[in-house]
């Protein structure tokens, strides 16, 4: 009887030793869990923000360390709600097209030496239309083309701006400095039937110390949203690719399919 017990104990010890050795080997090889993810790989912290019944945007934490995640996701401070007013989402960041991503950099601040980081685009807000705003979307205060016609009308009277075509946009450039620098107002066609207004500080020696471009418009996408984003004026030449990347990120992060 004692011999059988001793053999059983030796068998248990052998099994335990086998399991320990197996665990060590698997860990050294990068043991995977049931989800197929390496146990030593940190998952990207994400949070979903509901905007309307057609759009729920997934935002990644600024703490992501993977180069591809930083470049291909909307980043935000997900430790606190990103809403204000009518289900608005604000304070997001993404990497400007063609910019090199450095996982060691802190993209949360977005300011370098007191200037907006040229590598990033900040989404000031994404705001869904309510029924009243949707009805007013073609009014002068909402429609980019109507606002542009009003701006051109006043310029025809005051002659304060010069009409130019800049990077495929119809623009009006200040003919003289205003508060020490010149501004460019542009009407940009973002797709076949939607337009947006872009206002930028012109870049020149002695000009605005922190030149910024600001885009704002209404879109019928996902039931209607109001969009506003900013970037450095150094990125004015790629206004279209910036807007396209923003919507690519929104489309791929939308949880509602």
MIZA-260627 format. One record per atom (N, C-alpha, C): y, x, z. Coordinates in steps of 0.05 Angstrom, whole numbers, plus 5000, padded with zeros to 4 digits. Example, Ala and Ser with C-alpha at 12.3 -4.5 7.8 and 13.67 -1.06 7.14 Angstrom:
<sites>
488652645156;491052465156;493452645156;495552575142;497952735143;500152585157;
</sites>
This chain:
<sites>
497650175000;500050005000;502550175000;502550385017;504950555019;505250714993;502950774981;503050924955;504450744934;503750484933;505050304914;507950274918;508750264944;511650234951;513150484942;511950724947;513250974940;513550994909;511550904895;511650904865;513850714855;514150484869;516250294861;518950414866;519250544889;521850674895;522550884875;520451054868;520951264848;521751134821;520450904815;521150764790;524050664790;524950554812;527750464814;529650694812;528950924825;530751154823;530951254794;528651244780;528651334752;530351154734;530150884740;531850694725;534750734730;535450774756;538250824764;539251084751;537651294751;538451544738;538851514708;537051354696;537351304667;539951164661;540550954677;542950804673;545450974677;545351144697;547651314702;548151504678;545951634669;546151824647;547151674622;546051434617;546851274594;549851204595;550751134619;553651064623;555351304616;554551544626;556151784621;556351844591;554051814577;553951874549;555651674533;555451414540;557051214526;560051244531;560751314556;563551364562;564651594545;563051814544;563852044529;564151984499;562551794489;562751714461;564851504456;566051394477;568051184474;566650914475;565450854498;563950604501;565650364494;564450174479;565949934471;565049704488;566949514494;566349284509;565349064490;564848824500;563748614484;565548524462;568148584464;570048504443;570248714421;568748934424;568849144404;571249334407;572549314430;574949484435;574149714453;575149954448;574650174465;575750114493;574250174514;575150114540;577550274548;577850514536;580150684543;582550624525;582450424509;584650344492;586250124505;588750164509;590449974523;591249744503;590649504511;591349274494;594349234493;595349144470;598249094467;598948844482;600948864500;601848634516;603448454498;602648204496;604048004479;604647754494;606547604483;607247344494;608147164471;607346914472;608046724451;610346544460;612246504442;614646344448;614646104429;614545864440;614545614424;617345544416;617745514390;620345434379;620445144370;618445064354;618144784347;615144744340;614544504330;611744434325;610544584302;612144754288;611044904265;611345204269;612645284291;613245574295;612945654324;611045824330;610645944356;610346244352;612346394359;612546674352;611246844374;609547034366;608347214384;609947474385;610847554408;612547784412;611047994428;611248244420;609848464434;611848594454;610748704475;612348844495;613549094483;615949174493;617149424484;615349664492;613449624509;611849844520;609549924502;609349814478;607149894460;607350184453;605050314450;605050604444;603850674418;602750474404;601450524378;603550504356;603550704338;605550714317;605450474299;603050384291;602850154273;603749904287;603149874313;603949634328;607049614329;608249844334;611249854336;612449764309;611249864287;612449814261;611849544250;609649414259;608649174247;608848924265;610348944287;610548724305;613448674313;614048434321;616648374334;616448464363;618448614371;618548724398;620548574415;619948544441;621848404458;621248454487;623048374505;622548404534;621048154543;618348174543;616747934549;616347894579;617648064595;617448014624;619247784633;621047714615;622847484621;623047304597;623447044601;623646854579;625846944560;625346914534;627346984514;628846744503;629046534518;630246294508;633046244520;634746114504;637146004515;637745754498;638945554510;639645314495;637245164485;637345084460;635244904449;632945064438;631245164457;628845314449;629445554432;631645684436;632445914420;631046164431;630246344412;629046594419;630946814411;631546994429;633647194423;632847474434;634247674425;633847944436;631448084425;630448004401;628148144390;629048394374;627148574370;627648824355;625348874336;626048984313;623949094295;625049334281;623149494270;623949744257;624949694229;627249804222;628349764195;626349884174;626149754151;624349854130;624850144123;622650294119;622950564111;623550764133;623950674157;624650854179;622050964192;622151204200;619851334213;619651234242;617251164250;616751064277;615851284295;617151304318;616351504338;615351364363;612751364369;611651214392;612851304418;613951554419;615051654445;617951564450;619151434430;621851344433;622051074447;624251024460;624750774473;626550604455;625250404441;626750234423;628049994437;627649974463;628649744478;631649744479;632849984484;635749994487;637149944461;636250084440;637350034413;640050164409;640950334427;643550464425;643150764429;644250924412;644151214414;646951324413;647751464434;650451584435;652651364431;652151134443;654050914441;654150764415;652250824397;652150694371;649450554367;649550334351;647050194346;645150374331;642650384341;640550554329;640150474300;640450674282;640250614253;637350544246;635450604263;632650554256;631750274262;633350114276;632349854285;634149624274;633049394275;634449144270;634148964294;636348854304;636248684327;636648394318;634748224325;635047934319;636547814342;639047724337;640647614358;639447354367;638647184348;637246934356;635746814332;633646664338;632346484320;632446214333;633846024321;634345764334;633445544316;631545384325;630645154309;632744934306;632844814283;634544574280;633644344297;635444194307;634743934317;635543734295;634943484298;635443284277;638343274269;640143294288;643043284282;643843524266;642943764275;643644014261;642544014232;640143904229;638943884203;640643714184;641743494195;643343324179;645943464171;646943634188;649443774183;649144034168;646744104161;646144364149;647644414123;648444214109;649944254084;652944224088;653844174113;656644164118;657944434116;660644444115;662044694111;661444894133;661044804157;660444994179;657645104179;655845004162;653045084161;652245224135;653445144113;652545234087;653945494079;652345704074;653545964069;655245964043;654345814023;655845813997;658545674001;658545454016;661045314021;662945484037;661945624057;663645804073;664746024055;663146124036;663946334018;666146234000;665945993989;667945883972;670645853987;670445774012;672845744028;674146024032;672546224037;673546494041;674946594016;673646543993;674846633967;677446473962;677546223969;680046063965;682346183980;681846254005;684046364021;684746644011;682846794001;683447063990;685047043965;684546833948;686146793924;689046753931;689546633954;692246573962;693546813976;692046953993;693147174009;692847443996;690947473978;690447733964;690047963984;688447914004;687948124024;685348274019;683748174001;681148293996;680748343966;679148543960;678448603932;675548503926;675148363904;672548263897;670848483884;668448513894;666648723884;663748623885;662048753870;659148713872;657948953887;656748913910;655649133926;652749073932;651049253923;648149233928;647048953920;648048853898;647148593888;648348353901;650348393919;651648173933;654448133922;655447893922;658247833915;659847883940;661748073939;663148153963;666148153960;667448133983;670348163986;670848384006;672148603996;672748834013;675748824022;676248874047;679048884056;680549084040;682949004030;684649184015;686149374033;686349314058;687649484077;686149474104;686749664121;685349674146;686249444165;684349334179;684849124198;683849234225;685649264244;685049374271;683749654268;684649804248;683850084245;681450134226;680149914216;678049964197;677949734177;676349764156;676049564135;673449424138;673449174130;671049004132;670248904105;667548864102;666448754077;665148494083;665848284069;664548024071;662947974046;660447894048;658747864025;657147604026;656547494002;654747273999;652247383986;649947353999;647447473990;645447243985;644047253963;641947053957;639347163967;638347033988;635847134002;633347033989;633346803975;631146713959;632246523938;630546383924;631346223901;633346003908;633345903932;635145683939;636545713966;636445953977;637845994003;639646244002;641946214015;643946424015;644646504043;645746744047;646646814074;649246974071;650846964093;653247124094;652747384110;653747604099;653447854113;656247974116;656948044140;659548174146;658948454157;660248654145;659648934153;662249084156;662149274175;664349474177;663849684156;665949754141;665649954120;665350234133;663650394120;663250664130;665050864115;666751004130;668351214118;669451374141;670351614135;671351794156;673751674169;673651654196;675851524211;675551224213;673351114202;672950824203;671850734230;670550504230;669450394255;667450594267;667750644294;666050844307;663050754308;662650494307;659950384309;659650174287;659450254262;659350064240;656849884240;657349624241;655149434243;655249234220;652849154211;652648934192;651448694206;652448454200;651548214214;650848004194;648347904194;647447694176;647047434191;647847214179;647446954192;647046744171;645046564176;644546354156;642646144168;642445924153;640445714159;638245734138;635845684147;633545674129;631845424134;630745324112;629045084115;626145154124;625545414127;622945494134;622145384161;619545314164;618445214189;620044974200;620844804183;622244564192;625244604197;626244844192;629044904194;629745084218;630845314213;631645494234;634345624227;635845694247;638345844244;637746134252;638446324235;637746604239;640246774241;640146974259;642347164261;641247434269;641847644253;640947904259;643048114253;642848344266;644848564262;643248824258;644649004244;643549284242;645949464236;645449714234;647549904228;648549864199;651049904194;652049874166;650850084148;649650294160;648250494143;645850364129;645050134138;642749994126;643549774106;646149764100;647149544083;645749534056;644949774046;643749784019;640949644019;639749614042;637149484043;637149214058;639349074054;639648814068;637348624061;636448634035;634448444026;631648514038;631048774038;628448864049;628348824080;630648844093;630748784122;630048494127;631348314112;630848034116;627947954108;626948084087;624148024079;622248124100;622748354112;620948454133;621048274157;623348174165;623647994187;621847744184;621947624160;620447384155;617447444152;616747684143;613947764142;612847784170;614447904189;613547924216;613347644230;615247474223;615047204234;612647054224;612147074198;609846934186;607247034198;606947294201;604347404210;604047364240;606147324255;605947284284;605946994293;606346814273;606346534280;603546434288;603346314311;600646224321;599845954309;601845804299;601245544288;600745564259;598245524251;597545564222;597045294209;
</sites>
